[in-house]
Amino acid sequence: MEDLPETLIRLMRAETEVSLAPAIAAVAEAARRRHGETIAAVLAYGSCLRDGVTEGRVVDLYLLSDDYRGGNQGVVMRTLNRLLPPNVYYLEAPFEGRTVRAKYALVSLPHFERLVSPGTLHPYFWARFAQPTAVAWVRDDVTRERVVAALARSVSTLIGEARPLLPPGATSEQLWVRAFSETYRTELRAERPGRAAELYGTHAARYDRIAEALANGTATADERVARRWRRRRLLGKVLSVLRLMKAAFTFHNGAAYIMFKIEQHSGVSIPLTPWQQRHPILASTTVFWRLYRKGAFR
């Protein structure tokens, strides 16, 4: 595996050390306590990290464990996490007289390091963690450096897979917008048009510095890369449905949460009957067809 530029490592290290909003830190600590001493690090990412607003929102967290043997997961859930990572949970924590809500994923740190590498076909992990990420808690400095290296690898993997899709001389903005657009197409992303450009624009200077740090990796157009992206779209749709189905079992009121996320991203919503909320898997076929007909998925 190629070495990562030291400039990129420094950028990622500085990013992980930013101060978190107190509400995010509080719910991150509650998630860590839920799973015990096996947790090696807690990462924060997503919109709540970007703007620090948590009221009426759901904080996005990742818990990285030493392995899958601990962490208060049963045998079935540990097996599912190995086969189809990550397991996703829902948590509410008190903070200054109000409730802070979080959706957090649990995956082992060694598995996470593999999942952000170029050897992983689907971009589910390396696309997410090419975006700004902070360390809410980490066990020690050695673990922090492993996390920093994994985040840098995420960025390097995304850029390495997106650059051959563009002509020589493409700008940093063109590169990142194309990269994010392609990754959205590999999932059941209910994202509005222009979302990729908006995501770049929120941290344009950051993305430009990363592109500069990886400028020596310039690649020419390669049909093999384009074929890989086509395979990712097919694989990604299947994995997205499977992950949504699994998520319905791993946190309280999972079906309602899924509907909340779809409505948040697409503006499309349908009411769920009590039976559908109790039996999300049995109801999934008709529910997803109705959502598709209403334009929730592109």
C-alpha positions in Angstrom: 0.0 0.0 0.0 1.4 3.4 -1.0 2.6 5.8 1.7 0.4 8.7 2.5 1.8 12.2 2.1 2.9 13.7 5.4 1.1 16.9 4.4 -2.2 15.0 4.3 -1.5 13.3 7.6 -0.9 16.7 9.3 -4.1 18.1 7.8 -6.1 15.1 9.1 -4.5 15.2 12.5 -5.3 18.9 13.0 -8.9 18.2 11.9 -9.5 15.5 14.4 -8.4 17.8 17.2 -11.1 20.5 16.8 -13.3 21.3 19.7 -16.8 19.8 19.7 -20.0 21.4 20.7 -20.7 20.4 24.3 -24.0 18.6 23.3 -22.1 16.5 20.8 -19.4 15.6 23.3 -22.1 14.6 25.8 -24.0 12.2 23.6 -20.6 10.8 22.3 -19.7 10.0 25.9 -23.0 8.4 26.5 -22.6 6.2 23.5 -19.1 5.2 24.6 -20.3 4.3 28.1 -23.1 2.1 26.6 -20.5 -0.2 24.9 -17.8 -0.3 27.6 -14.1 -0.6 27.7 -13.8 -2.3 24.3 -14.3 1.1 22.6 -11.0 2.6 21.3 -12.3 5.8 19.7 -15.5 7.8 19.0 -15.7 9.9 15.8 -18.2 12.7 15.0 -19.1 13.7 11.5 -22.0 15.0 9.5 -24.1 18.2 9.6 -24.1 18.6 13.4 -20.4 18.6 13.4 -20.2 21.1 10.5 -22.5 23.7 12.2 -22.6 22.7 15.8 -26.4 22.7 15.9 -28.0 19.7 17.6 -31.5 20.8 18.6 -34.1 19.1 16.4 -31.3 17.1 14.7 -29.6 13.7 15.1 -25.9 13.7 15.8 -23.8 11.3 13.6 -21.2 9.2 15.5 -18.9 6.2 14.8 -17.7 4.0 17.6 -14.5 2.1 16.8 -14.0 -1.0 19.0 -11.0 -3.2 19.6 -12.8 -6.2 18.0 -16.3 -7.6 17.7 -16.1 -9.9 20.8 -17.1 -7.1 23.2 -19.2 -4.0 23.0 -22.4 -5.5 24.4 -23.4 -7.1 21.1 -24.9 -10.5 21.0 -23.6 -13.3 18.8 -26.0 -12.6 15.9 -25.3 -8.9 15.9 -21.5 -9.5 16.0 -21.8 -11.8 13.0 -23.9 -9.3 11.1 -21.4 -6.6 11.8 -18.6 -8.6 10.4 -20.6 -9.5 7.3 -22.3 -6.2 6.6 -20.7 -3.4 8.6 -21.6 -1.3 10.4 -24.3 -2.0 13.0 -26.3 1.2 13.6 -27.9 2.2 16.9 -30.0 5.1 18.2 -29.4 6.9 21.5 -31.0 9.7 23.5 -28.9 11.4 26.2 -29.9 14.3 28.6 -28.0 17.5 28.2 -28.7 20.8 30.1 -32.4 20.1 30.5 -33.0 18.8 27.0 -32.5 15.6 25.0 -29.7 15.1 22.5 -30.3 12.4 19.9 -27.6 10.4 18.1 -27.4 7.8 15.4 -24.2 5.9 15.9 -22.5 3.1 14.0 -20.2 0.5 15.6 -17.4 -1.2 13.7 -14.0 -2.6 14.9 -11.0 -0.4 14.3 -9.0 -3.1 12.4 -12.1 -3.6 10.1 -12.5 0.1 9.7 -8.9 0.4 8.5 -9.5 -2.2 5.8 -12.8 -0.7 4.8 -11.3 2.7 3.9 -8.6 1.2 1.7 -8.6 1.0 -2.1 -9.1 -2.8 -1.7 -12.8 -2.2 -0.7 -14.9 -1.8 -3.7 -17.9 0.0 -2.2 -17.3 3.6 -1.1 -19.7 3.5 1.9 -16.8 4.1 4.3 -14.2 5.9 2.4 -16.6 8.4 0.9 -18.1 9.3 4.4 -14.7 9.7 6.0 -13.2 11.8 3.3 -15.5 14.5 4.7 -14.7 16.5 7.9 -14.4 14.2 10.9 -13.5 14.9 14.5 -12.4 12.6 17.3 -14.8 13.0 20.2 -12.9 10.6 22.4 -9.8 8.4 21.9 -8.2 6.0 24.3 -4.5 7.0 23.7 -2.1 8.6 21.3 -1.3 5.4 19.5 -5.0 4.9 18.7 -5.3 8.5 17.6 -2.6 8.0 15.0 -4.3 4.9 13.7 -7.5 6.9 13.3 -5.7 9.8 11.6 -4.1 7.4 9.2 -7.4 5.8 8.4 -9.0 9.1 7.7 -6.2 10.1 5.4 -6.5 6.8 3.6 -10.2 7.5 3.1 -9.4 10.7 1.4 -6.7 9.2 -0.7 -8.9 6.3 -1.8 -11.8 8.6 -2.9 -9.5 10.9 -4.8 -7.6 8.0 -6.4 -10.9 6.5 -7.6 -12.4 9.8 -8.8 -9.5 11.5 -10.6 -9.4 9.1 -13.6 -13.0 10.0 -14.4 -12.0 13.6 -15.2 -9.9 15.1 -18.0 -6.4 16.4 -17.2 -6.4 19.8 -15.6 -9.7 19.5 -13.7 -10.0 21.8 -10.8 -10.3 20.8 -7.2 -14.0 21.7 -7.2 -14.6 19.6 -10.3 -12.8 16.7 -8.7 -14.6 16.7 -5.4 -18.1 17.4 -6.9 -17.6 14.4 -9.3 -16.3 12.2 -6.5 -19.3 12.9 -4.2 -21.8 12.7 -7.1 -20.4 9.2 -8.0 -20.6 8.0 -4.4 -24.2 9.2 -4.1 -25.1 7.1 -7.1 -23.8 3.9 -5.4 -26.4 4.2 -2.6 -30.1 4.8 -2.3 -29.2 8.4 -1.7 -32.3 10.6 -1.5 -30.2 13.7 -2.1 -31.4 16.8 -3.9 -29.7 17.9 -7.1 -26.6 20.1 -6.4 -25.9 18.4 -3.0 -22.4 17.4 -4.1 -21.5 21.0 -5.0 -23.0 22.2 -1.8 -21.0 19.7 0.2 -17.8 20.9 -1.4 -18.7 24.5 -0.9 -19.2 24.2 2.9 -15.5 23.4 3.3 -14.0 24.4 -0.1 -10.6 25.5 1.4 -10.3 22.2 3.2 -11.0 20.2 0.1 -8.6 22.3 -1.9 -5.8 21.7 0.5 -6.4 18.0 0.4 -6.4 18.0 -3.4 -3.1 19.9 -3.4 -1.6 17.4 -0.9 -2.6 14.5 -3.3 -1.7 16.3 -6.5 1.2 13.9 -7.2 -1.4 11.2 -7.7 -2.6 12.6 -11.0 -4.1 9.8 -13.2 -5.3 9.7 -16.7 -8.7 8.4 -17.8 -9.1 4.7 -17.3 -12.0 2.6 -18.6 -11.3 0.1 -15.8 -12.1 2.7 -13.2 -15.3 3.6 -15.0 -16.3 0.0 -15.0 -15.6 -0.2 -11.2 -18.0 2.7 -10.6 -20.7 0.9 -12.7 -20.3 -2.2 -10.6 -20.4 -0.1 -7.4 -23.8 1.3 -8.4 -25.3 -2.1 -8.8 -23.7 -3.5 -5.6 -24.5 -0.3 -3.7 -28.2 -0.5 -4.2 -28.3 -4.0 -2.8 -26.1 -3.2 0.2 -28.1 0.0 0.9 -31.4 -2.0 1.2 -29.7 -4.6 3.3 -28.3 -2.0 5.7 -31.6 -0.3 6.0 -33.3 -3.6 6.8 -30.7 -4.4 9.4 -30.9 -0.9 10.9 -34.6 -1.5 11.6 -33.6 -4.0 14.2 -30.7 -2.3 15.9 -32.2 0.8 17.3 -35.5 1.8 18.9 -38.2 2.9 16.4 -35.9 2.2 13.5 -38.7 2.3 10.8 -39.7 5.8 11.9 -36.1 6.9 11.9 -35.6 5.7 8.4 -38.7 7.6 7.2 -37.4 10.7 9.0 -34.1 10.5 7.1 -35.7 10.0 3.7 -38.1 13.0 4.3 -35.2 15.1 5.5 -33.2 14.5 2.4 -35.9 14.4 -0.3 -39.0 16.1 1.1 -40.9 12.9 0.4 -42.9 11.2 3.2 -45.5 8.6 3.6 -47.3 7.7 6.8 -46.5 4.3 8.3 -49.2 2.2 9.8 -48.7 0.7 13.3 -48.3 -2.7 11.6 -45.6 -1.4 9.3 -43.7 0.1 12.3 -43.9 -3.2 14.1 -42.9 -5.3 11.0 -40.5 -3.1 8.9 -39.0 -6.0 6.9 -42.4 -7.4 5.9 -43.6 -4.0 4.9 -40.4 -2.8 3.2 -41.3 -3.9 -0.4 -44.5 -1.9 -0.6 -43.1 1.0 1.4 -40.0 1.4 -0.8 -42.1 1.1 -4.0 -44.4 3.9 -2.8 -41.4 6.1 -1.9 -39.9 5.4 -5.3 -43.1 6.3 -7.1 -43.2 9.6 -5.2 -39.6 10.4 -6.3 -37.7 9.8 -3.0 -34.9 7.9 -4.7 -33.0 9.0 -7.8 
